[in-house]
């Protein structure tokens, strides 16, 4: 009996061996790392002289490793908000006293509360009413009005910045004002006693008057700050019921005494690496900005060089590798691979898995804070083509309807297709006043924009809509987009093709706005996420006096608590950083999915090779099951013909990015949330690519033009390929590295570096990589990047390749394993038989609008 079982085992081994040899390699199943120990803090309220908040529990869900970001604040046990009663007021403060901040140190008082029913004007201000708070001891007397001689006005609590003089009037916006404050003046408690906001924290970069994260402040790291929650009930400080019209500021002493204080530990803001270290420049995809910003400090601590990152369109980053100047970055972060040419061997190493998402922050009447939103490909097509009249012109009395959009629903909220997917909006009959306006889009020309269009065109109904076919309810594409043949063209940008202008009149003066004013661009995906977090896309369609120039100017509509709403296409990491909600999108199977780490990795497992073998192509049309359709894999691309010291440094970056840099968390050097940790197979591919880059192994000749030879190229899907052979630029085909920073119109500097630029291709000023004067044959002359660093020595002409590609390694390993298992199988069958006779028993372009953000930590 035992011998028969052993023979069966042997036969099983033989069968397994044959299957291993004949079947494709299996895809990875990846166990996601558990989230690190959190830094959430929960505190309870207290009973006051009139209102009892002792049942209130408030949680701030992250209090360490903070920077300019969103942070989730939730609460339970509160009294439901009725107009003007039972709400929270939340503010960010500085203060070095371990007990907490003073009220003079808090950023609050710039929110216009006049739109919220009958709320008194004092609720959102720093102004107090003299004599109405028996506990007030400091601001008790009316004071002279600074603007009207002889007039006295109510006292107020001045704001004292971390450095500089205190404010002198209640509307002194020297340090912050209505357009840049982050206060939550009216946070609503739901009928079940719970509530939630995503609070927009500001570091010293965004709010220098608070100094949060300033490395020169108190504390070992960056200056710590505070989040202060002031609960408001139904009484004013003098004990009278406010009847829904409270007449007191949160800074009135009785209200301030009820505050709940949370310490905030900020990461230090500034260059994470000393400027005297030699610089290695990288450029490319904004998809990598959050990760590179986190990795810089750790890379600096473990090496002799510092890495500076210039965010730019991937197309320009690839061009800089193919046609380098002495100041070009030596490594590009890209989504689509470097293609073409036969002289320079390019290595592609996977370094991040992330995705694009429709992020939103939406306060809707009757619904409250919107948490669930569904969009499909045709709805995205409608939004991207400005096919809703309200995305082009705000419907104001007296304005003619847009003839070319006649018959289309005014906005997304009137579209039967949207309402069928989101019945809550139909239930509460959301009108155009609740519409956030056009979808916020990045102005950058990028690979990621192409992925969005690929997703839209992957759906037959959306594609037909783009071609001019009406949807089942009669809505048609904006004809200005039909002319662009979007259905048949792969776009890398989001055009604003509607030329409509709307004229506004104020007195005898006029001003016009167009589609770009009504549905404006964000500078980039990160900028879009910040605007969405504020609940506005900065649409400008109202006229106001331009006193400086004697004419009119366009202004953005004022946003109010409870009426903030915006949505846009952003990267998942930026959406996570600013605590945005994610719209659910349908994949190939019709499953609505959000960009969780598991959904991103499920999609990666369904990708196939791009035009360059071994580089996975984002392919929304292929993604099914529980995969997220807008998943993207980012690659680090560099030439194996770079000088040896540069190759060694860039290989170190790749090893860190695909190794320790994949540990997920919020601390320096960790992979920010919004990315998914690389699966093991991609990690192995990245490690092999780093080895090849450091060796400088050239592409093997003999393959067709622009493709690797048999042992120099990269493997198929799921293998650890290296890249393709591409042309050099200049004698020897040696790409050059340097220190210039490309910059767009709003550029401010490169990550971790000292360069800054303005306009197109502004010049960086950081020190160049150590080298002598360029010898004969070095690529030289001024480059498009305008940098100042010297170029490296030329690389050698590429010769026959050496080494074995990872796909080849896996190939022969399969046959070795086959031999082992066959031998084991034979032994399993023969062994028992032989022993039976003896009686024995028997192991990872720039567009002109594009800018470079300063990506130093914070």
C-alpha positions in Angstrom: 0.0 0.0 0.0 2.8 2.4 0.9 4.7 1.4 -2.3 1.6 2.2 -4.3 1.3 5.7 -2.6 5.0 6.3 -3.4 4.5 5.4 -7.0 1.6 7.8 -7.2 3.7 10.5 -5.7 6.4 9.8 -8.3 3.9 10.0 -11.1 2.6 13.3 -9.7 6.1 14.7 -9.7 6.6 13.7 -13.3 3.3 15.3 -14.3 4.2 18.4 -12.4 7.5 18.6 -14.2 5.9 18.3 -17.6 3.3 21.0 -16.7 6.1 23.3 -15.4 7.9 23.0 -18.7 4.9 23.4 -21.0 2.6 25.9 -19.2 3.3 29.6 -18.9 4.9 30.9 -15.7 2.3 31.7 -13.1 1.6 35.3 -12.1 2.5 36.5 -8.7 0.2 36.3 -5.8 1.3 39.1 -3.5 0.6 39.4 0.2 0.3 43.1 1.0 2.3 44.4 3.9 0.2 45.3 6.9 -0.1 49.0 7.6 2.5 50.3 10.1 1.4 51.2 13.6 -0.9 54.2 13.2 -0.7 57.5 14.9 -4.4 58.2 15.4 -5.3 60.0 18.6 -8.8 60.1 20.1 -9.9 62.5 22.8 -13.2 63.3 24.6 -14.9 66.6 25.2 -15.8 68.0 28.5 -18.8 69.4 30.2 -19.0 73.2 30.2 -21.2 75.7 32.2 -24.0 75.4 29.6 -23.3 72.7 27.0 -22.1 69.2 27.9 -19.7 67.8 25.4 -18.5 64.9 27.6 -20.0 62.3 25.2 -18.2 63.7 22.2 -15.2 61.6 21.0 -13.0 63.2 18.3 -10.3 61.2 16.4 -7.5 62.7 14.3 -6.4 59.7 12.2 -2.7 60.8 11.7 -0.7 62.9 14.0 2.9 62.0 13.0 5.0 62.3 9.9 2.8 65.1 8.7 3.4 67.6 5.9 1.1 69.7 3.7 -1.7 67.1 3.3 -5.2 66.2 4.2 -5.8 64.4 7.5 -9.0 62.7 8.4 -10.9 63.9 11.4 -13.9 62.0 12.6 -16.2 62.2 15.7 -19.1 60.4 17.4 -21.3 61.0 20.3 -22.2 64.5 19.3 -25.6 66.2 19.1 -27.0 66.4 15.5 -26.5 69.7 13.8 -29.5 71.9 13.5 -29.0 75.2 11.7 -26.6 77.2 13.9 -26.3 74.7 16.7 -24.2 71.7 17.6 -21.3 71.8 15.1 -17.5 71.8 15.4 -15.0 74.5 14.5 -11.5 73.1 13.6 -8.3 75.1 13.2 -4.5 74.6 12.9 -2.3 76.4 15.3 1.3 76.9 16.2 2.7 77.1 19.7 5.8 75.8 21.5 4.1 75.3 24.9 3.7 71.5 25.6 0.3 72.3 27.0 -1.0 73.5 23.7 -1.5 76.8 21.8 -2.9 80.1 22.7 -5.9 81.4 20.8 -3.7 84.1 19.3 -1.7 81.4 17.6 -4.5 79.8 15.7 -5.4 80.3 12.0 -9.1 81.1 12.0 -11.5 83.9 11.2 -11.4 84.3 7.4 -14.4 82.1 6.5 -17.6 83.9 5.2 -20.4 82.4 7.2 -23.1 84.7 6.0 -24.5 82.1 3.6 -25.3 79.6 6.3 -28.8 80.5 7.2 -29.0 83.0 10.0 -25.6 82.4 11.6 -24.3 85.4 13.3 -21.2 87.0 11.8 -19.2 86.5 15.0 -19.2 82.7 14.6 -16.6 82.7 11.8 -14.6 85.7 13.0 -12.0 86.6 15.6 -14.2 89.4 16.9 -15.8 89.3 20.4 -18.7 91.1 21.8 -17.7 93.1 24.8 -19.5 92.2 28.0 -21.1 89.0 26.8 -18.7 86.4 28.2 -18.4 86.4 32.0 -15.1 84.4 31.7 -13.4 86.8 29.3 -10.6 88.7 31.0 -8.4 89.9 28.1 -10.5 91.4 25.4 -13.2 93.1 27.3 -13.4 96.7 25.9 -14.5 98.1 22.5 -11.4 99.4 20.7 -10.9 102.3 18.3 -11.8 101.5 14.7 -8.5 101.6 12.7 -10.3 102.7 9.6 -12.8 105.2 10.9 -11.5 107.9 13.3 -13.7 108.5 16.3 -15.5 105.2 15.9 -15.1 102.3 18.3 -15.6 98.6 17.3 -15.8 95.3 19.0 -12.6 93.8 20.5 -11.0 90.9 18.6 -8.3 88.3 19.2 -5.3 89.2 17.1 -3.3 86.6 15.2 0.3 86.4 16.3 2.5 84.6 13.7 5.5 82.4 14.6 7.6 85.4 13.4 6.5 88.9 12.8 4.0 91.4 14.3 0.5 90.6 15.3 -2.5 91.6 13.2 -4.0 95.0 13.9 -7.6 94.5 12.6 -10.1 91.7 12.4 -9.8 91.6 8.6 -6.1 91.9 8.4 -5.1 89.3 5.8 -1.4 89.8 6.1 -0.8 86.2 6.9 -3.9 84.3 5.8 -7.2 85.2 4.3 -10.4 83.8 2.7 -8.5 82.4 -0.3 -5.9 80.4 1.6 -7.1 79.7 5.1 -7.7 76.0 6.0 -10.1 76.4 8.9 -13.3 74.4 9.2 -15.7 76.9 10.6 -18.9 74.8 10.4 -18.3 71.0 10.6 -21.6 69.2 10.6 -22.7 66.4 12.9 -25.0 63.9 11.3 -28.3 62.7 12.8 -26.5 59.6 14.2 -24.1 61.8 16.1 -21.1 61.2 13.8 -19.2 63.5 11.5 -16.1 63.6 9.3 -13.9 66.1 7.6 -10.7 65.9 5.7 -8.7 68.7 7.2 -6.2 70.4 4.9 -3.0 70.7 7.0 -0.5 73.3 5.9 3.3 73.0 6.5 5.6 76.0 6.7 5.8 75.9 3.0 2.2 76.7 2.6 1.8 78.7 5.8 5.1 80.2 7.0 3.3 82.2 9.6 2.5 78.9 11.4 5.9 77.4 10.8 4.8 73.8 11.0 7.7 71.5 10.0 10.3 74.3 10.1 13.5 72.5 10.9 14.7 75.6 12.8 11.8 75.5 15.2 11.3 73.8 18.5 11.7 70.0 18.5 14.2 67.5 17.1 12.6 67.4 13.7 10.3 70.0 12.2 8.4 72.4 14.4 5.4 70.7 15.9 1.9 72.2 15.7 -1.6 71.7 16.9 -5.1 70.9 15.7 -7.7 72.5 17.9 -11.4 71.5 17.9 -13.9 73.8 19.5 -17.3 72.2 19.9 -20.3 74.5 19.7 -23.6 73.7 21.3 -26.9 75.7 21.6 -25.8 78.3 24.2 -23.8 81.5 23.9 -21.3 82.3 26.7 -23.7 84.4 28.7 -26.0 81.3 29.1 -28.7 82.4 26.6 -29.9 80.0 24.0 -28.7 81.1 20.6 -31.9 79.9 18.8 -29.8 78.9 15.8 -28.1 82.3 15.6 -25.0 82.0 17.8 -23.3 85.4 18.5 -19.9 84.4 19.7 -16.5 83.5 18.2 -14.8 80.2 19.1 -12.1 82.4 20.7 -14.5 83.8 23.3 -13.1 82.5 26.5 -16.0 80.3 27.5 -16.0 78.6 24.1 -12.2 78.3 24.0 -12.2 76.6 27.3 -14.1 73.7 25.7 -11.4 73.1 23.1 -9.9 69.7 22.4 -6.3 69.8 21.5 -4.3 67.4 19.3 -0.5 67.6 18.9 0.8 67.4 15.3 4.3 66.0 14.6 5.5 67.5 11.2 8.3 66.2 9.1 11.0 68.8 8.7 10.5 70.9 5.6 13.6 71.6 3.4 16.3 70.0 1.4 16.7 66.4 2.7 20.3 66.2 1.5 23.3 68.6 2.0 23.9 70.8 -1.1 27.6 70.0 -1.1 27.0 66.4 -2.1 27.4 65.6 -5.8 24.1 65.7 -7.7 22.5 63.1 -9.8 19.5 64.4 -11.7 16.4 62.5 -12.6 13.3 63.8 -14.4 9.9 62.5 -15.5 6.5 61.4 -14.5 4.5 63.2 -11.9 3.2 59.8 -10.9 6.5 59.3 -9.1 6.6 62.7 -7.3 5.2 61.5 -4.0 7.5 58.4 -3.9 10.7 60.2 -4.9 10.1 63.0 -2.4 9.9 60.3 0.3 12.9 58.4 -0.9 15.3 61.3 -1.2 16.4 61.6 2.4 17.1 57.9 2.8 19.1 57.8 -0.4 21.1 60.8 0.8 21.8 59.1 4.1 23.2 55.9 2.5 25.4 57.4 -0.3 27.7 60.1 -1.4 25.4 61.6 -3.9 22.0 63.4 -3.8 19.2 62.8 -6.2 17.2 65.7 -7.5 14.0 65.3 -9.4 12.5 67.6 -12.0 8.9 66.8 -12.7 8.2 67.0 -16.4 6.2 65.2 -19.1 7.4 61.8 -19.8 7.8 62.5 -23.5 10.4 65.2 -22.8 12.1 63.0 -20.2 12.5 60.2 -22.8 13.7 62.7 -25.4 16.4 63.9 -23.0 17.7 60.3 -22.8 17.7 59.7 -26.5 19.2 63.1 -27.4 21.1 64.1 -24.3 22.9 67.4 -23.6 25.7 67.8 -21.1 23.1 68.9 -18.6 20.5 66.2 -19.2 19.3 64.0 -16.4 20.7 60.5 -16.7 17.6 58.7 -15.5 14.0 59.2 -16.5 10.9 58.0 -14.6 8.3 57.1 -17.3 5.3 55.1 -18.0 5.7 54.4 -21.7 9.2 53.0 -22.5 12.1 54.6 -24.3 11.9 53.2 -27.8 13.9 53.2 -31.0 17.5 53.2 -32.1 20.2 50.5 -32.1 23.2 52.2 -30.5 22.4 52.8 -26.8 21.1 50.0 -24.6 18.4 51.3 -22.3 17.5 49.6 -19.0 13.9 49.8 -17.8 13.4 49.0 -14.1 9.8 48.9 -12.5 9.8 51.2 -9.4 6.2 51.9 -8.6 2.6 50.7 -9.1 0.0 53.4 -8.8 -3.0 54.7 -10.8 -5.2 57.6 -11.8 -8.4 58.3 -10.1 -11.3 60.7 -10.1 -10.8 62.3 -6.7 -13.6 64.3 -5.2 -14.7 66.4 -2.2 -18.4 67.0 -2.4 -20.8 68.5 0.1 -24.3 68.0 -1.3 -27.6 69.3 0.0 -29.6 66.5 1.7 -26.8 64.0 1.2 -24.1 65.7 3.3 -20.5 64.6 2.6 -20.6 62.4 -0.5 -18.7 59.1 0.0 -19.9 57.0 -2.9 -19.7 58.2 -6.5 -19.8 56.1 -9.7 -18.8 57.2 -13.1 -18.4 55.2 -16.3 -16.4 55.6 -19.5 -19.2 57.5 -21.3 -19.8 59.9 -18.4 -16.0 60.6 -18.4 -16.2 61.2 -22.2 -18.9 63.8 -21.6 -16.9 65.6 -19.0 -13.6 65.5 -20.9 -15.3 67.0 -24.0 -17.2 69.8 -22.2 -20.4 68.4 -23.5 -22.5 69.7 -20.6 -23.5 73.4 -21.2 -22.7 74.3 -17.6 -19.1 73.3 -18.1 -18.8 76.0 -20.7 -21.1 78.7 -19.5 -22.9 79.2 -16.2 -26.6 79.4 -16.7 -27.5 83.0 -15.7 -30.7 84.8 -16.4 -30.5 86.7 -19.7 -27.8 84.5 -21.3 -28.8 82.7 -24.4 -28.4 78.9 -24.3 -25.5 77.4 -26.2 -26.8 76.4 -29.6 -24.1 73.8 -30.3 -25.0 72.0 -27.0 -28.8 72.3 -27.4 -30.7 69.3 -26.1 -27.9 68.1 -23.8 -28.6 68.1 -20.0 -27.2 71.3 -18.4 -24.9 69.4 -16.1 -23.9 66.0 -14.9 -26.5 66.2 -12.2 -29.3 66.3 -14.9 -27.9 63.4 -16.9 -30.1 60.3 -16.6 -27.0 58.1 -17.0 -25.4 59.7 -14.0 -28.5 59.5 -11.9 -29.0 55.9 -12.7 -25.6 55.1 -11.3 -25.9 57.5 -8.4 -29.6 57.4 -7.2 -29.0 59.5 -4.1 -28.5 62.5 -6.3 -31.8 61.8 -8.0 -33.5 61.2 -4.6 -32.5 64.7 -3.4 -33.1 66.3 -6.7 -29.7 68.0 -7.0 -29.9 71.1 -9.1 -27.1 73.0 -10.9 -26.4 75.0 -7.7 -25.0 71.8 -6.3 -22.9 71.1 -9.3 -19.1 71.4 -8.8 -18.6 72.6 -12.4 -16.3 71.0 -15.0 -13.9 68.2 -14.1 -10.5 69.5 -13.0 -7.7 68.4 -15.3 -3.9 68.7 -15.4 -2.4 70.9 -18.0 0.6 68.5 -18.4 1.1 66.5 -21.5 1.7 63.1 -20.1 1.6 59.3 -20.5 -1.0 59.2 -17.7 -3.4 61.4 -19.7 -3.2 58.9 -22.6 -4.1 56.1 -20.1 -7.3 58.0 -19.2 -8.2 58.4 -22.9 -7.4 54.7 -23.5 -9.8 53.8 -20.8 -12.6 56.0 -22.2 -12.1 54.6 -25.7 -12.0 51.0 -24.4 -15.8 51.1 -24.0 -17.9 50.8 -27.2 -20.6 53.1 -25.9 -18.1 55.8 -25.0 -16.2 55.4 -28.2 -19.5 55.8 -30.2 -20.3 58.9 -28.2 -16.9 60.4 -29.1 -17.6 59.6 -32.8 -20.9 61.6 -32.6 -23.5 59.0 -31.8 -26.1 60.2 -29.2 -26.5 58.3 -26.0 -29.9 56.6 -25.3 -31.3 59.9 -23.9 -30.2 62.0 -26.9 -27.1 63.7 -25.5 -24.3 64.3 -28.1 -20.7 65.1 -27.9 -19.6 68.7 -28.1 -19.1 69.1 -31.9 -15.8 71.0 -31.4 -14.4 67.7 -30.0 -15.9 65.5 -32.7 -13.8 67.4 -35.2 -10.6 66.3 -33.3 -11.3 62.6 -34.0 -10.6 61.7 -30.4 -12.1 58.2 -30.9 -9.3 57.4 -33.4 -6.4 59.4 -32.0 -4.3 58.6 -28.9 -4.1 61.9 -27.0 -1.6 62.7 -24.3 -3.4 65.8 -23.1 -6.9 67.1 -22.3 -7.7 69.8 -24.8 -10.2 72.6 -24.1 -11.5 72.8 -27.6 -14.7 74.8 -27.1 -14.1 78.4 -28.2 -17.2 79.9 -26.7 -16.8 83.2 -24.9 -19.4 84.6 -22.5 -19.6 88.4 -22.0 -20.3 89.9 -18.5 -21.3 93.5 -18.0 -20.8 95.6 -14.9 -22.0 99.1 -15.5 -20.6 100.3 -18.8 -17.7 97.8 -18.7 -17.5 94.3 -20.1 -15.3 91.3 -19.7 -15.5 87.8 -21.2 -14.7 84.4 -19.9 -14.1 81.2 -21.9 -14.1 77.5 -21.3 -10.7 77.5 -19.7 -11.9 80.1 -17.2 -15.1 78.2 -16.4 -13.5 74.8 -16.4 -9.8 75.7 -15.7 -6.7 73.6 -15.8 -4.7 72.7 -12.7 -0.9 73.0 -13.1 -0.5 69.3 -12.5 -2.1 66.4 -10.7 -0.9 67.4 -7.3 -2.2 71.0 -7.8 -5.6 69.5 -8.8 -5.7 67.5 -5.6 -5.0 70.6 -3.5 -7.8 72.5 -5.2 -10.3 69.7 -4.8 -9.4 69.4 -1.1 -10.5 73.0 -0.8 -13.8 72.2 -2.5 -13.3 74.4 -5.5 -11.8 74.1 -9.0 -11.0 77.8 -9.0 -13.5 78.5 -11.8 -13.7 82.2 -12.7 -16.9 83.4 -14.2 -17.9 86.4 -12.1 -16.8 90.0 -12.8 -15.5 92.5 -10.2 -13.8 95.8 -10.3 -10.1 95.8 -11.0 -9.2 99.0 -9.2 -5.5 98.8 -10.1 -6.2 98.9 -13.8 -9.5 100.7 -13.9 -11.4 97.9 -15.5 -12.9 94.5 -14.7 -11.3 91.2 -13.8 -12.7 87.7 -13.4 -13.0 86.2 -9.9 -13.8 82.8 -8.5 -17.1 82.2 -6.8 -16.9 82.2 -3.0 -17.1 78.7 -1.5 -18.8 78.2 1.9 -18.8 75.4 4.4 -21.5 72.9 3.5 -21.4 74.0 -0.2 -17.9 72.9 -1.2 -17.6 70.6 -4.1 -15.0 69.7 -6.7 -13.8 66.7 -8.6 -11.0 65.9 -11.0 -8.5 63.4 -12.4 -5.5 63.1 -10.0 -3.0 60.4 -9.2 -3.9 58.0 -6.4 -1.0 59.1 -4.2 -2.0 62.8 -4.3 -5.6 61.9 -3.7 -4.6 59.8 -0.7 -2.3 62.6 0.6 -5.2 65.1 0.6 -7.8 62.6 1.9 -10.0 62.8 -1.2 -12.7 60.3 -1.9 -12.3 58.0 -5.0 -15.0 57.5 -7.6 -15.6 53.9 -8.5 -15.0 53.0 -12.1 -16.1 50.0 -14.1 -13.5 47.6 -15.5 -13.8 45.3 -18.5 -16.1 43.0 -16.6 -18.4 45.8 -15.5 -17.2 45.6 -11.9 -17.0 49.0 -10.2 -13.6 49.3 -8.5 -11.6 51.9 -6.5 -7.8 52.1 -6.5 -7.0 50.0 -3.5 -3.6 48.3 -3.4 -5.2 44.9 -4.1 -7.1 46.3 -7.1 -3.9 47.9 -8.5 -2.0 44.7 -8.2 -4.8 42.6 -9.7 -4.6 44.9 -12.8 -0.8 44.6 -13.1 -1.2 40.8 -13.2 -3.3 41.3 -16.4 -1.0 43.6 -18.3 1.1 42.5 -21.2 4.3 43.8 -22.7 4.5 47.2 -24.4 6.4 47.8 -27.6 9.6 47.2 -25.5 9.6 43.6 -24.3 9.6 43.4 -20.5 8.0 46.8 -20.0 4.3 46.3 -19.1 1.8 48.5 -20.8 -1.1 50.1 -18.9 -4.0 48.6 -20.7 -7.5 49.4 -19.3 -9.2 47.3 -21.9 -7.6 44.1 -20.5 -8.3 44.7 -16.9 -11.2 42.6 -15.4 -12.1 40.6 -12.3 -11.4 42.9 -9.3 -8.6 44.9 -11.1 -8.7 48.7 -11.2 -8.7 49.9 -14.9 -6.6 53.1 -14.5 -3.6 51.2 -13.0 -0.1 52.3 -14.1 3.4 50.9 -13.6 6.2 53.5 -13.6 9.7 52.6 -14.8 13.1 54.1 -14.2 14.9 54.2 -17.6 18.6 54.8 -18.1 21.3 54.1 -20.6 23.9 51.4 -20.0 26.4 53.7 -21.9 26.6 56.3 -19.1 29.9 56.7 -17.3 30.5 54.0 -14.6 30.1 56.3 -11.6 26.7 57.6 -12.9 25.5 54.0 -13.6 26.5 52.9 -10.1 24.6 55.8 -8.6 21.5 55.3 -10.6 21.6 51.5 -10.0 21.7 52.3 -6.2 18.5 54.4 -6.7 16.8 51.6 -8.5 17.7 49.1 -5.8 16.5 51.3 -3.0 13.2 52.2 -4.9 12.4 48.6 -5.6 13.6 47.3 -2.3 13.5 49.2 1.1 11.5 51.9 -0.7 8.6 49.6 -1.1 7.9 49.4 2.6 4.6 51.3 2.9 4.2 54.0 5.5 4.2 57.8 6.1 7.8 58.2 7.3 10.8 59.4 5.2 12.0 56.7 2.9 8.8 54.8 2.9 6.3 54.2 0.0 3.4 56.6 0.5 -0.1 55.3 0.5 -1.8 55.5 -2.8 0.9 53.2 -4.3 0.9 49.4 -4.2 4.0 47.6 -3.1 5.8 46.0 -6.1 5.0 42.3 -6.5 8.0 40.0 -6.1 8.4 39.5 -9.9 8.7 43.2 -10.6 11.1 43.5 -7.7 13.3 40.8 -9.2 13.1 42.6 -12.6 14.2 45.9 -11.1 17.1 44.2 -9.2 18.3 42.6 -12.5 18.0 45.8 -14.3 20.1 47.6 -11.7 22.8 45.0 -12.0 22.8 45.3 -15.8 22.9 49.1 -15.6 25.9 49.0 -13.2 27.7 46.5 -15.4 27.1 48.7 -18.4 26.3 45.7 -20.5 25.5 46.9 -24.0 22.7 45.6 -26.2 23.6 42.5 -28.2 23.9 43.1 -32.0 21.9 41.0 -34.4 18.4 42.0 -33.4 16.2 44.1 -35.7 16.6 47.9 -35.5 15.4 49.3 -32.2 15.1 45.8 -30.5 17.5 43.9 -28.4 19.4 40.9 -29.6 18.6 37.4 -28.3 20.3 37.8 -24.9 20.3 41.6 -24.4 16.6 42.2 -24.4 14.0 41.9 -21.8 11.7 39.0 -21.1 8.1 38.6 -21.8 5.3 39.6 -19.5 6.1 38.7 -15.9 9.8 38.2 -16.6 12.6 40.3 -15.5 13.5 42.0 -18.7 16.0 44.9 -19.2 14.8 47.1 -22.0 15.7 47.7 -25.6 18.6 49.2 -27.5 18.2 52.9 -28.3 20.3 55.5 -30.0 23.0 57.5 -28.3 23.4 61.1 -29.0 26.8 62.4 -30.0 30.0 60.7 -30.4 30.1 57.3 -28.7 26.4 57.5 -28.1 26.9 58.5 -24.5 24.0 60.3 -22.9 25.2 63.1 -20.7 24.1 64.1 -17.2 24.1 67.5 -15.6 22.3 69.7 -13.3 19.8 71.9 -15.1 16.2 71.8 -14.2 13.5 72.0 -16.8 10.7 74.3 -15.7 7.4 75.4 -16.9 5.6 78.7 -16.3 5.0 78.0 -12.6 8.2 76.1 -11.8 9.9 76.6 -8.5 12.7 74.1 -8.3 13.6 70.5 -8.5 13.2 67.9 -5.8 15.9 68.1 -3.2 18.0 70.3 -5.4 18.8 74.0 -5.6 17.8 74.8 -9.1 14.8 76.8 -10.1 13.4 77.9 -13.3 10.7 79.9 -15.0 9.1 79.8 -18.4 10.1 76.9 -20.6 13.3 74.9 -19.8 14.6 77.2 -17.1 18.1 76.7 -15.9 19.0 74.9 -12.8 21.8 76.2 -10.6 22.9 73.1 -8.5 26.4 71.8 -8.6 27.2 69.3 -11.4 28.3 65.8 -11.0 32.1 65.7 -10.3 34.1 65.5 -13.5 36.9 67.2 -15.3 36.5 69.4 -18.4 34.7 67.4 -21.1 37.3 65.6 -23.2 37.2 65.4 -27.0 34.1 63.7 -28.2 31.9 64.5 -25.2 28.4 65.7 -26.0 28.6 69.4 -25.3 27.0 72.8 -25.9 24.0 74.4 -24.3 21.1 72.1 -23.9 17.4 72.4 -23.7 17.5 72.1 -20.0 19.6 75.1 -19.6 21.7 73.6 -16.8 25.1 74.5 -15.6 26.8 71.3 -14.7 29.6 69.8 -16.8 28.8 66.7 -18.8 30.5 63.3 -18.3 33.1 61.6 -20.4 31.8 59.9 -23.5 30.8 56.3 -23.4 32.3 53.7 -25.5 30.9 52.4 -28.8 28.5 49.6 -28.0 29.8 46.1 -28.6 28.4 42.7 -28.4 26.3 42.1 -25.3 27.3 39.9 -22.4 25.3 38.2 -19.7 22.0 36.5 -19.6 18.6 38.2 -19.4 16.3 37.3 -16.5 13.9 35.8 -19.0 16.7 33.5 -20.2 17.5 32.7 -16.6 13.9 31.7 -15.9 13.9 29.7 -19.1 16.9 27.5 -18.2 15.8 27.3 -14.5 12.5 25.8 -15.8 14.4 23.0 -17.6 16.7 22.4 -14.6 13.7 22.1 -12.4 12.2 19.8 -15.0 15.2 17.5 -14.8 15.2 17.5 -11.1 11.5 16.7 -10.9 11.8 14.0 -13.6 14.6 12.4 -11.7 12.6 12.7 -8.5 9.6 11.2 -10.3 11.6 8.3 -11.7 13.0 7.7 -8.3 9.6 7.9 -6.8 8.4 5.2 -9.1 11.5 3.0 -9.3 12.6 3.3 -5.7 9.7 1.5 -4.1 9.9 -1.2 -6.7 13.6 -1.8 -6.1 13.1 -1.6 -2.4 10.2 -3.9 -2.7 12.4 -6.7 -4.0 14.6 -6.4 -0.9 11.7 -6.3 1.5 12.6 -2.8 2.8 10.6 0.4 3.4 11.4 3.2 2.3 12.2 21.9 -1.4 10.1 46.9 -9.4 6.4 67.3 -22.5 6.5 69.3 -20.8 3.7 71.2 -22.2 4.1 75.0 -22.2 1.9 75.0 -19.1 3.9 72.5 -17.2 5.9 73.5 -14.2 8.4 71.9 -11.8 7.2 71.8 -8.3 9.7 72.1 -5.5 9.7 68.6 -4.2 11.8 68.9 -1.1 10.4 67.1 1.9 7.1 68.6 3.1 
